[in-house]
Amino acid sequence: MEEIIALSEKVVVVGRNEFLTVSGTIDTNLYYVERGSLRVFVLDDQNEQIVRLGYKHDLVVSLDSFLTGKPSDLYIQAIKKTVVRIIPKAQINNFLQEEANRTLWIKILEELIVLQLEREIDVLTSSPRERYERVLKRSPQLFQEIPSRHIANYLRMTPETLSRLKKS
């Protein structure tokens, strides 16, 4: 992972509630979160649906746009003041000229895809309690970094349901 992070060309500070990228734009950057937290979401009939949360040491990307070079449907927004390293796709492509580096890149992409697939299956097949317990076990720091209303949205439950689960 350090090899990918070293490809960053600049570090930016994104203020609370500021957008790193918005729907309808082409975004071929990979973002490494040094400090703070981000949410990746889509708008569904004017409702925000969080598809990913990123915090310290996470890679965050508008994967649809990154891979295709077409406009993304995703928004990436800072939940709080966040420091990110920007890694342009061109830097990654140069890095991938070496065979050994391709193996690392494939591993990173596999991780991103597996995380997303696990989440989709979880949302479709698990109860709110099971989703809460799984996230608590897998990412306990999430509850320190991210406001409950965003976690509830991410877990596809109301903030009240999440509150009840936390108390029980």
DSSP file (Angstrom, degrees, kcal/mol; ACC not computed):
  #  RESIDUE AA STRUCTURE BP1 BP2  ACC     N-H-->O    O-->H-N    N-H-->O    O-->H-N    TCO  KAPPA ALPHA  PHI   PSI    X-CA   Y-CA   Z-CA
    1    1 A M    >>        0   0    0      0, 0.0     4,-2.3     0, 0.0     3,-0.6   0.000 360.0 360.0 360.0 -36.9    0.0    0.0    0.0
    2    2 A E  H 3>  +     0   0    0      1,-0.2     4,-2.3     2,-0.2     5,-0.1   0.864 360.0  58.5 -57.0 -35.4    2.9    2.4    0.8
    3    3 A E  H 34 S+     0   0    0      1,-0.2     4,-0.4     2,-0.2    -1,-0.2   0.887 108.0  45.0 -62.4 -38.7    3.9    2.2   -2.9
    4    4 A I  H X4 S+     0   0    0     -3,-0.6     3,-1.5     1,-0.2     4,-0.2   0.922 111.8  51.3 -70.4 -44.7    0.6    3.4   -4.0
    5    5 A I  H >< S+     0   0    0     -4,-2.3     3,-1.9     1,-0.3    -2,-0.2   0.869 101.6  62.4 -60.9 -36.7    0.4    6.2   -1.4
    6    6 A A  T 3< S+     0   0    0     -4,-2.3    -1,-0.3     1,-0.3    -2,-0.2   0.679  91.2  68.6 -63.8 -16.6    3.9    7.4   -2.5
    7    7 A L  T <  S+     0   0    0     -3,-1.5    -1,-0.3    -4,-0.4    -2,-0.2   0.566  72.2 121.7 -77.7  -8.5    2.4    8.1   -6.0
    8    8 A S    <   -     0   0    0     -3,-1.9    79,-0.2    -4,-0.2     3,-0.1  -0.279  46.5-164.8 -62.2 139.5    0.4   11.0   -4.6
    9    9 A E        +     0   0    0     77,-2.1     2,-0.3     1,-0.3    -1,-0.1   0.690  67.4   5.9 -97.5 -23.9    1.1   14.3   -6.2
   10   10 A K  E     -A   86   0A   0     76,-0.9    76,-2.9     2,-0.0     2,-0.4  -0.996  58.8-133.0-157.4 160.9   -0.5   16.6   -3.7
   11   11 A V  E     -A   85   0A   0     -2,-0.3     2,-0.3    74,-0.2    74,-0.2  -0.950  26.1-171.0-114.5 133.7   -2.2   16.7   -0.3
   12   12 A V  E     -A   84   0A   0     72,-2.7    72,-2.6    -2,-0.4     2,-0.6  -0.933  19.5-138.5-125.7 151.7   -5.4   18.7    0.1
   13   13 A V  E     -A   83   0A   0     -2,-0.3     2,-0.6    70,-0.2    70,-0.2  -0.943  18.2-160.8-106.4 122.6   -7.5   19.6    3.1
   14   14 A V  E     -A   82   0A   0     68,-3.4    68,-2.8    -2,-0.6     3,-0.1  -0.918  16.7-132.2-106.6 121.3  -11.2   19.3    2.6
   15   15 A G    >   -     0   0    0     -2,-0.6     3,-2.4    66,-0.2    63,-0.3  -0.224  40.8 -70.9 -69.8 160.3  -13.3   21.2    5.0
   16   16 A R  T 3  S+     0   0    0      1,-0.3    63,-0.2    63,-0.1    -1,-0.2  -0.263 121.1   4.4 -52.1 130.5  -16.3   19.8    6.8
   17   17 A N  T 3  S+     0   0    0     61,-2.1    -1,-0.3     1,-0.3     2,-0.2   0.426  98.6 133.3  69.3   2.7  -19.2   19.1    4.4
   18   18 A E    <   -     0   0    0     -3,-2.4    60,-2.9     1,-0.1     2,-0.4  -0.519  56.2-119.0 -79.3 152.7  -17.1   20.2    1.4
   19   19 A F  E     -D   77   0B   0     58,-0.2    58,-0.3    -2,-0.2     3,-0.1  -0.752  20.1-169.7 -96.1 136.8  -17.1   18.0   -1.7
   20   20 A L  E    S-     0   0B   0     56,-3.3     2,-0.3     1,-0.4    57,-0.2   0.805  84.5  -7.6 -84.0 -37.9  -14.1   16.2   -3.1
   21   21 A T  E     -D   76   0B   0     55,-1.4    55,-2.5     6,-0.0    -1,-0.4  -0.980  68.9-147.1-154.3 155.3  -16.1   15.3   -6.2
   22   22 A V    >   -     0   0    0     -2,-0.3     3,-1.4    53,-0.2    50,-0.3  -0.875  34.5 -83.7-126.1 158.9  -19.7   15.5   -7.3
   23   23 A S  T 3  S+     0   0    0     -2,-0.3    50,-0.2    50,-0.2     3,-0.1  -0.239 111.1  35.5 -56.1 143.5  -22.0   13.5   -9.5
   24   24 A G  T 3  S+     0   0    0     48,-3.5     2,-0.3     1,-0.3    -1,-0.2   0.376  95.7 105.3  92.3  -4.5  -21.8   14.2  -13.2
   25   25 A T  S <  S-     0   0    0     -3,-1.4    47,-2.6    47,-0.3     2,-0.5  -0.785  73.5-117.4-108.7 154.4  -18.0   14.8  -13.1
   26   26 A I        -     0   0    0     -2,-0.3     2,-0.5    45,-0.3    -4,-0.1  -0.782  34.4-179.8 -86.7 126.0  -15.2   12.7  -14.4
   27   27 A D        +     0   0    0     -2,-0.5    35,-0.2    43,-0.5    42,-0.1  -0.899  16.6 166.2-133.2 103.9  -12.9   11.7  -11.5
   28   28 A T        +     0   0    0     -2,-0.5    61,-1.6    41,-0.1     2,-0.3  -0.065  45.1 110.3-108.2  32.3   -9.9    9.6  -12.2
   29   29 A N  E     -B   88   0A   0     59,-0.2    33,-0.5    60,-0.1     2,-0.4  -0.791  57.1-145.2-104.4 150.5   -8.2   10.2   -8.9
   30   30 A L  E     -BC  87  61A   0     57,-2.7    57,-3.1    -2,-0.3     2,-0.5  -0.926  20.2-149.2-106.6 138.7   -7.6    7.7   -6.0
   31   31 A Y  E     -BC  86  60A   0     29,-2.8    29,-3.0    -2,-0.4     2,-0.6  -0.933   8.9-160.7-117.4 131.6   -7.8    9.3   -2.6
   32   32 A Y  E     -BC  85  59A   0     53,-2.3    53,-2.6    -2,-0.5     2,-0.8  -0.948  19.3-137.6-108.2 122.4   -5.9    8.2    0.5
   33   33 A V  E     +B   84   0A   0     25,-2.7    24,-3.3    -2,-0.6    25,-0.3  -0.699  27.1 171.9 -84.5 112.6   -7.4    9.5    3.7
   34   34 A E  E    S-     0   0A   0     49,-2.6     2,-0.3    -2,-0.8    -1,-0.2   0.849  72.4  -6.0 -83.2 -38.8   -4.6   10.6    6.1
   35   35 A R  E    S+B   83   0A   0     48,-1.6    48,-2.9    21,-0.1    -1,-0.4  -0.982 109.9  25.2-157.2 144.0   -6.9   12.2    8.6
   36   36 A G  S    S-     0   0    0     -2,-0.3    20,-0.8    46,-0.3     2,-0.3  -0.648  77.9 -81.3 102.3-159.7  -10.6   12.8    8.9
   37   37 A S  E     -E   55   0B   0     43,-0.5    42,-2.5    -2,-0.2    43,-1.0  -0.998  28.5-163.8-153.9 148.8  -13.5   11.0    7.2
   38   38 A L  E     -EF  54  78B   0     16,-3.3    16,-2.6    -2,-0.3     2,-0.4  -0.886   8.0-150.0-127.1 156.4  -15.4   10.9    3.9
   39   39 A R  E     -EF  53  77B   0     38,-2.5    38,-2.5    -2,-0.3     2,-0.5  -0.993   5.0-154.4-127.1 142.2  -18.7    9.5    2.7
   40   40 A V  E     +EF  52  76B   0     12,-3.1    11,-2.9    -2,-0.4    12,-1.6  -0.964  31.1 158.5-112.6 124.8  -19.4    8.3   -0.8
   41   41 A F  E     -EF  50  75B   0     34,-2.2    34,-2.6    -2,-0.5     2,-0.3  -0.947  32.3-143.9-146.1 164.1  -23.1    8.5   -1.7
   42   42 A V  E     -E   49   0B   0      7,-1.9     7,-2.8    -2,-0.3     2,-0.5  -0.861  26.8-118.5-119.8 159.3  -25.6    8.7   -4.6
   43   43 A L  E     -E   48   0B   0     30,-0.4     2,-0.5    -2,-0.3     5,-0.2  -0.892  25.9-174.7 -99.8 129.5  -28.8   10.6   -4.7
   44   44 A D  E >  S-E   47   0B   0      3,-3.3     3,-1.7    -2,-0.5    -2,-0.0  -0.937  78.5 -27.8-124.9 103.9  -32.0    8.5   -5.1
   45   45 A D  T 3  S-     0   0    0     -2,-0.5    -1,-0.1     1,-0.3     3,-0.1   0.922 126.4 -50.4  51.2  46.8  -35.1   10.7   -5.6
   46   46 A Q  T 3  S+     0   0    0      1,-0.2     2,-0.4     0, 0.0    -1,-0.3   0.495 117.2 117.7  69.7   6.3  -33.3   13.4   -3.6
   47   47 A N  E <   -E   44   0B   0     -3,-1.7    -3,-3.3     2,-0.0     2,-0.4  -0.875  65.6-126.5-100.9 136.3  -32.4   11.0   -0.8
   48   48 A E  E     -E   43   0B   0     -2,-0.4     2,-0.5    -5,-0.2    -5,-0.2  -0.659  20.9-167.3 -81.6 133.0  -28.8   10.4   -0.1
   49   49 A Q  E     -E   42   0B   0     -7,-2.8    -7,-1.9    -2,-0.4     2,-0.4  -0.943  14.1-144.4-121.5 107.7  -27.7    6.7   -0.1
   50   50 A I  E     +E   41   0B   0     -2,-0.5    -9,-0.3    -9,-0.2     3,-0.1  -0.565  22.7 174.1 -75.1 126.6  -24.3    6.2    1.4
   51   51 A V  E     +     0   0B   0    -11,-2.9     2,-0.3    -2,-0.4   -10,-0.2   0.600  65.6  13.1-106.4 -17.3  -22.4    3.4   -0.4
   52   52 A R  E     -E   40   0B   0    -12,-1.6   -12,-3.1     2,-0.0     2,-0.4  -0.981  55.2-155.9-159.1 145.9  -19.1    3.8    1.3
   53   53 A L  E     -E   39   0B   0     -2,-0.3     2,-0.4   -14,-0.2   -14,-0.2  -0.976  15.8-167.2-120.4 138.6  -17.4    5.5    4.3
   54   54 A G  E     +E   38   0B   0    -16,-2.6   -16,-3.3    -2,-0.4     2,-0.2  -0.988  13.8 158.3-129.6 137.7  -13.7    6.2    4.4
   55   55 A Y  E >   -E   37   0B   0     -2,-0.4     3,-2.0   -18,-0.2   -22,-0.3  -0.764  52.1 -15.0-142.2-171.7  -11.5    7.3    7.3
   56   56 A K  T 3  S+     0   0    0    -20,-0.8   -22,-0.2     1,-0.3    -1,-0.2   0.099 129.5   5.5 -38.9 125.8   -7.9    7.3    8.4
   57   57 A H  T 3  S+     0   0    0    -24,-3.3     2,-0.3     1,-0.3    -1,-0.3   0.528  99.9 128.6  76.2  11.7   -5.7    5.0    6.1
   58   58 A D    <   -     0   0    0     -3,-2.0   -25,-2.7   -25,-0.3     2,-0.5  -0.665  55.4-134.0 -93.4 151.7   -8.6    4.1    3.7
   59   59 A L  E     -C   32   0A   0     -2,-0.3     2,-0.4   -27,-0.2   -27,-0.2  -0.895  24.9-171.5 -97.6 134.5   -8.5    4.4    0.0
   60   60 A V  E     +C   31   0A   0    -29,-3.0   -29,-2.8    -2,-0.5     2,-0.3  -0.983  11.0 161.9-129.4 139.7  -11.6    6.1   -1.5
   61   61 A V  E     -C   30   0A   0     -2,-0.4     2,-1.5   -31,-0.2     3,-0.2  -0.995  48.9-121.7-154.8 147.7  -12.4    6.3   -5.2
   62   62 A S    >>  -     0   0    0    -33,-0.5     4,-2.9    -2,-0.3     3,-0.5  -0.720  41.6-173.4 -84.7  83.4  -15.3    7.0   -7.6
   63   63 A L  H 3> S+     0   0    0     -2,-1.5     4,-2.3     1,-0.3     5,-0.3   0.814  73.2  57.5 -58.0 -36.2  -14.6    3.5   -9.0
   64   64 A D  H 3> S+     0   0    0      1,-0.2     4,-1.7     2,-0.2     6,-0.4   0.946 116.0  34.9 -59.9 -48.2  -17.1    3.9  -11.9
   65   65 A S  H <> S+     0   0    0     -3,-0.5     4,-2.8     2,-0.2    -2,-0.2   0.872 114.4  57.9 -73.7 -38.7  -15.4    7.0  -13.2
   66   66 A F  H  < S+     0   0    0     -4,-2.9    -2,-0.2     1,-0.2    -1,-0.2   0.912 114.5  37.0 -58.3 -44.2  -11.9    5.9  -12.3
   67   67 A L  H  < S+     0   0    0     -4,-2.3    -1,-0.2    -5,-0.2    -2,-0.2   0.850 129.1  30.3 -79.4 -35.0  -12.2    2.7  -14.4
   68   68 A T  H  < S-     0   0    0     -4,-1.7    -3,-0.2    -5,-0.3    -2,-0.2   0.702  90.2-131.6-100.3 -21.5  -14.2    4.1  -17.3
   69   69 A G     <  +     0   0    0     -4,-2.8    -4,-0.2     1,-0.3    -3,-0.1   0.629  69.3 121.0  75.5  12.8  -13.2    7.7  -17.6
   70   70 A K  S    S-     0   0    0     -6,-0.4   -43,-0.5    -5,-0.2    -1,-0.3  -0.637  76.4 -73.3-103.6 164.2  -16.9    8.6  -17.8
   71   71 A P        -     0   0    0      0, 0.0   -45,-0.3     0, 0.0     2,-0.2  -0.260  53.0-127.5 -57.7 142.2  -18.9   10.9  -15.4
   72   72 A S        -     0   0    0    -47,-2.6   -48,-3.5   -50,-0.3   -47,-0.3  -0.524   9.9-147.4 -89.7 156.1  -19.6    9.3  -12.0
   73   73 A D  S    S+     0   0    0    -50,-0.2   -30,-0.4    -2,-0.2   -50,-0.2   0.433  73.7  96.6 -92.0  -4.2  -22.9    9.0  -10.3
   74   74 A L        -     0   0    0    -52,-0.2     2,-0.4   -49,-0.1   -49,-0.3  -0.547  58.2-154.4 -96.9 151.6  -21.1    9.4   -6.9
   75   75 A Y  E     - F   0  41B   0    -34,-2.6   -34,-2.2    -2,-0.2     2,-0.5  -0.939   6.7-159.3-112.2 141.7  -20.5   12.3   -4.6
   76   76 A I  E     +DF  21  40B   0    -55,-2.5   -56,-3.3    -2,-0.4   -55,-1.4  -0.981  20.6 174.6-122.3 119.4  -17.5   12.2   -2.2
   77   77 A Q  E     -DF  19  39B   0    -38,-2.5   -38,-2.5    -2,-0.5     2,-0.4  -0.955  32.6-117.8-129.6 141.2  -18.0   14.6    0.7
   78   78 A A  E     - F   0  38B   0    -60,-2.9   -61,-2.1    -2,-0.4   -40,-0.3  -0.614  14.5-163.7 -74.9 131.0  -15.9   15.3    3.9
   79   79 A I  S    S-     0   0    0    -42,-2.5     2,-0.3    -2,-0.4    -1,-0.2   0.822  80.5  -4.8 -80.6 -35.5  -17.8   14.5    7.1
   80   80 A K  S    S-     0   0    0    -43,-1.0   -43,-0.5   -64,-0.1    -1,-0.2  -0.880 113.3 -48.4-143.8 175.4  -15.3   16.5    9.0
   81   81 A K  S    S-     0   0    0     -2,-0.3     2,-0.4   -45,-0.1   -66,-0.2  -0.283  70.2-171.5 -52.3 125.1  -12.1   18.3    8.2
   82   82 A T  E     -A   14   0A   0    -68,-2.8   -68,-3.4   -46,-0.2     2,-0.6  -0.967  24.2-150.3-132.4 137.7  -10.2   15.7    6.2
   83   83 A V  E     +AB  13  35A   0    -48,-2.9   -49,-2.6    -2,-0.4   -48,-1.6  -0.935  26.1 178.0-107.0 122.1   -6.7   15.5    4.8
   84   84 A V  E     -AB  12  33A   0    -72,-2.6   -72,-2.7    -2,-0.6     2,-0.5  -0.941  26.8-138.2-126.3 147.4   -6.3   13.4    1.7
   85   85 A R  E     -AB  11  32A   0    -53,-2.6   -53,-2.3    -2,-0.4     2,-0.6  -0.884  24.1-139.9 -97.0 132.8   -3.5   12.5   -0.7
   86   86 A I  E     -AB  10  31A   0    -76,-2.9   -77,-2.1    -2,-0.5   -76,-0.9  -0.843  16.7-172.1 -99.4 124.6   -4.5   12.7   -4.3
   87   87 A I  E     - B   0  30A   0    -57,-3.1   -57,-2.7    -2,-0.6   -79,-0.2  -0.928  17.0-143.9-117.3 104.9   -3.2    9.9   -6.5
   88   88 A P  E >>  - B   0  29A   0      0, 0.0     4,-1.6     0, 0.0     3,-0.6  -0.338  17.9-122.7 -69.7 148.9   -3.9   10.5  -10.2
   89   89 A K  H 3> S+     0   0    0    -61,-1.6     4,-3.1     1,-0.2     5,-0.2   0.849 111.5  62.0 -58.5 -35.8   -4.7    7.6  -12.5
   90   90 A A  H 3> S+     0   0    0      1,-0.2     4,-2.2     2,-0.2    -1,-0.2   0.898 103.4  49.5 -59.0 -40.2   -1.8    8.5  -14.8
   91   91 A Q  H <> S+     0   0    0     -3,-0.6     4,-2.3     2,-0.2    -1,-0.2   0.902 111.7  48.5 -64.5 -40.6    0.6    8.0  -11.9
   92   92 A I  H  X S+     0   0    0     -4,-1.6     4,-2.1     2,-0.2    -2,-0.2   0.919 109.1  52.9 -66.5 -42.5   -1.0    4.6  -11.2
   93   93 A N  H  < S+     0   0    0     -4,-3.1     4,-0.2     2,-0.2    -2,-0.2   0.904 110.4  47.6 -59.9 -41.8   -0.8    3.6  -14.9
   94   94 A N  H >< S+     0   0    0     -4,-2.2     3,-1.5     1,-0.2     4,-0.3   0.920 111.0  51.8 -62.6 -43.5    3.0    4.5  -14.9
   95   95 A F  H >< S+     0   0    0     -4,-2.3     3,-1.2     1,-0.3     6,-0.2   0.845 103.0  60.2 -59.6 -35.5    3.4    2.5  -11.7
   96   96 A L  T 3< S+     0   0    0     -4,-2.1    -1,-0.3     1,-0.3    -2,-0.2   0.475  77.7  88.4 -78.0  -1.1    1.6   -0.5  -13.3
   97   97 A Q  T <  S+     0   0    0     -3,-1.5     2,-0.5    -4,-0.2    -1,-0.3   0.790  78.1  75.1 -65.1 -25.6    4.2   -0.8  -16.1
   98   98 A E  S X> S-     0   0    0     -3,-1.2     4,-1.3    -4,-0.3     3,-0.6  -0.768  82.5-137.8 -92.0 131.6    6.2   -3.0  -13.7
   99   99 A E  H >> S+     0   0    0     -2,-0.5     4,-1.2     1,-0.2     3,-0.6   0.881 101.3  54.9 -53.2 -47.0    4.8   -6.6  -13.4
  100  100 A A  H 3> S+     0   0    0      1,-0.3     4,-1.2     2,-0.2    -1,-0.2   0.853 105.6  53.7 -60.3 -34.6    5.4   -6.7   -9.6
  101  101 A N  H <> S+     0   0    0     -3,-0.6     4,-2.3    -6,-0.2    -1,-0.3   0.815  99.4  61.9 -70.9 -29.8    3.3   -3.6   -9.1
  102  102 A R  H <X S+     0   0    0     -4,-1.3     4,-2.8    -3,-0.6    -1,-0.2   0.886  99.8  55.0 -63.5 -37.4    0.4   -5.0  -11.0
  103  103 A T  H  X S+     0   0    0     -4,-1.2     4,-2.0     2,-0.2    -1,-0.2   0.925 109.1  47.1 -61.4 -44.4    0.1   -7.8   -8.4
  104  104 A L  H  X S+     0   0    0     -4,-1.2     4,-2.1     2,-0.2    -2,-0.2   0.927 112.7  49.4 -61.7 -45.3   -0.2   -5.2   -5.7
  105  105 A W  H  X S+     0   0    0     -4,-2.3     4,-2.6     1,-0.2     5,-0.2   0.904 109.2  51.7 -62.6 -43.0   -2.8   -3.1   -7.7
  106  106 A I  H  X S+     0   0    0     -4,-2.8     4,-2.8     1,-0.2    -1,-0.2   0.908 108.7  52.1 -60.5 -41.4   -4.9   -6.2   -8.4
  107  107 A K  H  X S+     0   0    0     -4,-2.0     4,-2.1    -5,-0.2    -1,-0.2   0.910 109.9  48.3 -61.8 -42.7   -4.9   -7.0   -4.6
  108  108 A I  H  X S+     0   0    0     -4,-2.1     4,-2.1     2,-0.2    -2,-0.2   0.929 113.4  46.9 -63.9 -45.9   -6.1   -3.4   -3.8
  109  109 A L  H  X S+     0   0    0     -4,-2.6     4,-2.5     1,-0.2     5,-0.2   0.906 110.1  53.3 -63.2 -41.3   -8.8   -3.6   -6.4
  110  110 A E  H  X S+     0   0    0     -4,-2.8     4,-2.9    -5,-0.2     5,-0.2   0.918 108.2  50.8 -59.1 -43.3   -9.9   -7.0   -5.2
  111  111 A E  H  X S+     0   0    0     -4,-2.1     4,-2.5     1,-0.2    -1,-0.2   0.927 110.9  47.9 -59.6 -46.4  -10.2   -5.7   -1.6
  112  112 A L  H  X S+     0   0    0     -4,-2.1     4,-1.9     1,-0.2    -1,-0.2   0.914 114.9  45.7 -60.9 -43.5  -12.4   -2.8   -2.8
  113  113 A I  H  X S+     0   0    0     -4,-2.5     4,-2.6     2,-0.2    -2,-0.2   0.918 112.6  49.3 -68.6 -44.1  -14.6   -5.0   -4.8
  114  114 A V  H  X S+     0   0    0     -4,-2.9     4,-2.9    -5,-0.2     5,-0.2   0.911 110.1  51.8 -63.4 -42.3  -15.0   -7.7   -2.1
  115  115 A L  H  X S+     0   0    0     -4,-2.5     4,-2.0    -5,-0.2    -1,-0.2   0.922 112.4  46.0 -58.8 -43.9  -15.8   -5.0    0.5
  116  116 A Q  H  X S+     0   0    0     -4,-1.9     4,-2.4     2,-0.2    -2,-0.2   0.909 113.3  48.7 -66.9 -41.6  -18.5   -3.6   -1.7
  117  117 A L  H  X S+     0   0    0     -4,-2.6     4,-2.5     2,-0.2     5,-0.2   0.923 110.4  50.7 -64.7 -44.2  -19.9   -7.1   -2.6
  118  118 A E  H  X S+     0   0    0     -4,-2.9     4,-2.5     1,-0.2    -1,-0.2   0.908 111.1  49.8 -58.7 -41.7  -20.0   -8.1    1.1
  119  119 A R  H  X S+     0   0    0     -4,-2.0     4,-2.7    -5,-0.2    -2,-0.2   0.918 109.9  49.6 -64.0 -44.4  -21.9   -4.9    1.9
  120  120 A E  H  X S+     0   0    0     -4,-2.4     4,-1.9     2,-0.2    -2,-0.2   0.924 113.1  46.4 -61.7 -44.7  -24.4   -5.4   -0.8
  121  121 A I  H  X S+     0   0    0     -4,-2.5     4,-2.2     1,-0.2     5,-0.3   0.916 112.0  52.7 -62.8 -42.9  -25.1   -9.0    0.3
  122  122 A D  H  X S+     0   0    0     -4,-2.5     4,-2.4    -5,-0.2    -2,-0.2   0.928 109.2  47.9 -57.2 -49.2  -25.3   -7.8    3.9
  123  123 A V  H  < S+     0   0    0     -4,-2.7    -1,-0.2     1,-0.2    -2,-0.2   0.868 117.1  43.4 -62.4 -37.1  -27.9   -5.1    3.1
  124  124 A L  H  < S+     0   0    0     -4,-1.9    -1,-0.2    -5,-0.2    -2,-0.2   0.789 127.6  23.7 -80.4 -28.3  -30.0   -7.6    1.1
  125  125 A T  H  < S+     0   0    0     -4,-2.2     2,-0.3    -5,-0.2    -2,-0.2   0.576 103.2  79.2-119.7 -10.7  -29.9  -10.6    3.4
  126  126 A S  S  < S-     0   0    0     -4,-2.4     0, 0.0    -5,-0.3     0, 0.0  -0.710  71.0-118.5-107.3 153.2  -29.2   -9.5    7.0
  127  127 A S     >  -     0   0    0     -2,-0.3     4,-2.5     1,-0.1     5,-0.2  -0.370  37.4-103.5 -74.9 162.8  -31.4   -8.0    9.7
  128  128 A P  H  > S+     0   0    0      0, 0.0     4,-2.6     0, 0.0     5,-0.2   0.903 123.9  52.1 -54.0 -41.8  -30.5   -4.5   11.0
  129  129 A R  H  > S+     0   0    0      1,-0.2     4,-2.8     2,-0.2     5,-0.2   0.929 109.6  48.4 -61.6 -45.1  -29.1   -6.1   14.2
  130  130 A E  H  > S+     0   0    0      2,-0.2     4,-2.4     1,-0.2    -1,-0.2   0.910 112.3  48.7 -62.9 -41.8  -26.8   -8.4   12.1
  131  131 A R  H  X S+     0   0    0     -4,-2.5     4,-2.3     2,-0.2     5,-0.2   0.930 112.9  48.1 -62.7 -44.9  -25.6   -5.5   10.0
  132  132 A Y  H  X S+     0   0    0     -4,-2.6     4,-2.7    -5,-0.2    -2,-0.2   0.943 113.4  46.7 -59.9 -49.5  -24.9   -3.4   13.0
  133  133 A E  H  X S+     0   0    0     -4,-2.8     4,-2.2     1,-0.2    -1,-0.2   0.877 111.7  51.3 -63.9 -38.1  -23.0   -6.3   14.8
  134  134 A R  H  X S+     0   0    0     -4,-2.4     4,-2.7    -5,-0.2     5,-0.2   0.928 113.1  44.1 -65.5 -45.0  -21.0   -7.1   11.7
  135  135 A V  H  X S+     0   0    0     -4,-2.3     4,-3.2     2,-0.2     7,-0.2   0.907 112.5  52.9 -66.9 -40.5  -19.9   -3.5   11.2
  136  136 A L  H  < S+     0   0    0     -4,-2.7    -1,-0.2    -5,-0.2    -2,-0.2   0.900 114.6  42.2 -60.3 -41.1  -19.1   -3.1   14.9
  137  137 A K  H  < S+     0   0    0     -4,-2.2    -2,-0.2    -5,-0.2    -1,-0.2   0.922 121.4  39.7 -71.6 -44.7  -16.9   -6.2   14.8
  138  138 A R  H  < S+     0   0    0     -4,-2.7    -2,-0.2     1,-0.2    -3,-0.2   0.867 134.6  15.1 -75.2 -38.4  -15.2   -5.4   11.5
  139  139 A S    ><  +     0   0    0     -4,-3.2     3,-1.7    -5,-0.2     4,-0.4  -0.509  62.5 161.4-139.7  66.8  -14.8   -1.6   12.0
  140  140 A P  T >  S+     0   0    0      0, 0.0     3,-1.2     0, 0.0     4,-0.3   0.824  76.6  64.5 -60.4 -29.6  -15.3   -0.6   15.6
  141  141 A Q  T >> S+     0   0    0      1,-0.3     4,-1.8     2,-0.2     3,-1.4   0.731  83.8  77.4 -65.6 -20.7  -13.4    2.7   15.0
  142  142 A L  H <> S+     0   0    0     -3,-1.7     4,-2.6     1,-0.3    -1,-0.3   0.878  89.5  55.4 -53.7 -39.3  -16.2    3.7   12.6
  143  143 A F  H <4 S+     0   0    0     -3,-1.2    -1,-0.3    -4,-0.4    -2,-0.2   0.655 109.8  46.0 -74.0 -15.0  -18.4    4.5   15.6
  144  144 A Q  H <4 S+     0   0    0     -3,-1.4    -1,-0.2    -4,-0.3    -2,-0.2   0.748 120.6  37.7 -89.9 -29.5  -15.7    6.9   16.8
  145  145 A E  H  < S+     0   0    0     -4,-1.8    -2,-0.2     1,-0.1    -3,-0.2   0.782 109.8  55.9 -94.0 -31.6  -15.1    8.6   13.5
  146  146 A I  S  < S-     0   0    0     -4,-2.6    -1,-0.1    -5,-0.2     5,-0.1  -0.874  82.6-112.0-116.5 134.4  -18.5    8.9   11.8
  147  147 A P    >>  -     0   0    0      0, 0.0     4,-1.9     0, 0.0     3,-1.0  -0.301  31.3-117.4 -60.0 146.0  -21.7   10.5   13.1
  148  148 A S  H 3> S+     0   0    0      1,-0.3     4,-3.0     2,-0.2     5,-0.2   0.829 111.3  60.9 -56.1 -37.0  -24.5    8.0   13.9
  149  149 A R  H 3> S+     0   0    0      1,-0.2     4,-1.7     2,-0.2    -1,-0.3   0.863 107.6  45.4 -63.4 -33.5  -26.9    9.4   11.2
  150  150 A H  H <> S+     0   0    0     -3,-1.0     4,-2.6     2,-0.2    -1,-0.2   0.879 112.5  50.3 -75.0 -38.3  -24.3    8.6    8.5
  151  151 A I  H  X S+     0   0    0     -4,-1.9     4,-2.4     2,-0.2    -2,-0.2   0.928 110.2  50.8 -63.4 -43.6  -23.7    5.1    9.9
  152  152 A A  H  <>S+     0   0    0     -4,-3.0     5,-2.4     2,-0.2     4,-0.5   0.924 111.5  47.5 -59.3 -45.4  -27.5    4.5   10.0
  153  153 A N  H ><5S+     0   0    0     -4,-1.7     3,-1.2     1,-0.2    -1,-0.2   0.932 111.6  50.5 -61.1 -46.1  -27.8    5.6    6.4
  154  154 A Y  H 3<5S+     0   0    0     -4,-2.6    -1,-0.2     1,-0.3    -2,-0.2   0.869 113.1  45.9 -59.1 -38.8  -24.9    3.3    5.4
  155  155 A L  T 3<5S-     0   0    0     -4,-2.4    -1,-0.3    -5,-0.2    -2,-0.2   0.439 114.3-119.6 -85.7   0.1  -26.5    0.4    7.2
  156  156 A R  T < 5S+     0   0    0     -3,-1.2     2,-0.3    -4,-0.5    -3,-0.2   0.944  75.0 109.3  59.8  52.5  -29.9    1.2    5.7
  157  157 A M  S   <S-     0   0    0     -5,-2.4    -1,-0.2    -6,-0.1    -2,-0.1  -0.946  73.6 -92.8-145.2 166.2  -31.7    1.8    8.9
  158  158 A T     >  -     0   0    0     -2,-0.3     4,-2.1     1,-0.1     5,-0.2  -0.427  34.5-115.8 -76.8 157.1  -33.2    4.8   10.7
  159  159 A P  H  > S+     0   0    0      0, 0.0     4,-2.3     0, 0.0     5,-0.1   0.851 117.9  56.8 -58.7 -33.0  -31.1    6.6   13.2
  160  160 A E  H  > S+     0   0    0      2,-0.2     4,-2.3     1,-0.2     5,-0.2   0.908 105.5  49.3 -65.5 -42.0  -33.6    5.5   15.9
  161  161 A T  H  > S+     0   0    0      2,-0.2     4,-2.4     1,-0.2    -1,-0.2   0.930 111.4  49.2 -62.8 -44.7  -33.1    1.9   15.0
  162  162 A L  H  X S+     0   0    0     -4,-2.1     4,-2.4     1,-0.2    -2,-0.2   0.914 109.8  52.1 -60.6 -42.4  -29.3    2.3   15.3
  163  163 A S  H  X S+     0   0    0     -4,-2.3     4,-1.7     1,-0.2    -1,-0.2   0.915 109.8  48.6 -60.4 -44.1  -29.7    4.0   18.6
  164  164 A R  H  X S+     0   0    0     -4,-2.3     4,-1.5     1,-0.2    -1,-0.2   0.910 111.4  50.2 -62.4 -42.2  -31.8    1.2   20.0
  165  165 A L  H  < S+     0   0    0     -4,-2.4    -2,-0.2     1,-0.2    -1,-0.2   0.886 108.6  52.0 -65.2 -38.3  -29.3   -1.4   18.7
  166  166 A K  H  < S+     0   0    0     -4,-2.4    -1,-0.2     1,-0.2    -2,-0.2   0.864 111.4  47.8 -64.8 -35.3  -26.4    0.5   20.4
  167  167 A K  H  <        0   0    0     -4,-1.7    -1,-0.2     1,-0.2    -2,-0.2   0.764 360.0 360.0 -77.5 -26.2  -28.3    0.5   23.7
  168  168 A S     <        0   0    0     -4,-1.5    -1,-0.2    -5,-0.1    -2,-0.2   0.486 360.0 360.0 -84.3 360.0  -29.2   -3.2   23.7
